[in-house]
Amino acid sequence: MHLTKFADLGLRSLMILGDTGAAGATDPSQRRTVGELAVQTAAPASHVKKVVARLTGLGVLASVRGRSGGVYLADGARDTDIGRLLRELEGRHEVVDCEGEAPCPLAARDCSLRHLLAQAQENFFATFDGMTLGELIERTGQADPGPVAMGLPAMPAMN
């Protein structure tokens, strides 16, 4: 399964904000700007702004506007279920678009592949059900002060 960059950036941003060793938690005085999160996640500020807006709308982040503004984890954010959050950030769409620009001829015949892919997607999300944001943050080692690369991890060197 594959997360969208939007969901990936959302989780990474929340984890950075929740890293109390890097000025996180739910203390409004320890907030981060969209620009700071963009640098830390190595993502465009415009993308981070959209993710932050969505997370704020979901009640996971709180924000302070103005010159000294920024975002921080909302009260209760650490109790947010990661499975539910991922479903919200990913949206409801099929793994493969069977009826899109080039419709599959098997779509009208109740294709079993379509059902299996939907089940696999739900199983992927279910892996995160019951895990809270706080637990996810705690399971992660000390934060590296450098940017968190977006996309695929570097491949190990082949000998």
PyMOL commands that set and color helices and strands:
alter all, ss='L'
color gray80, all
select helices_A, chain A and resi 5-18+20-22+28-30+34-41+45-57+77-79+82-90+107-109+112-126+133-139
alter helices_A, ss='H'
color red, helices_A
select strands_A, chain A and resi 61-64+70-73
alter strands_A, ss='S'
color yellow, strands_A
deselect
rebuild
show_as cartoon
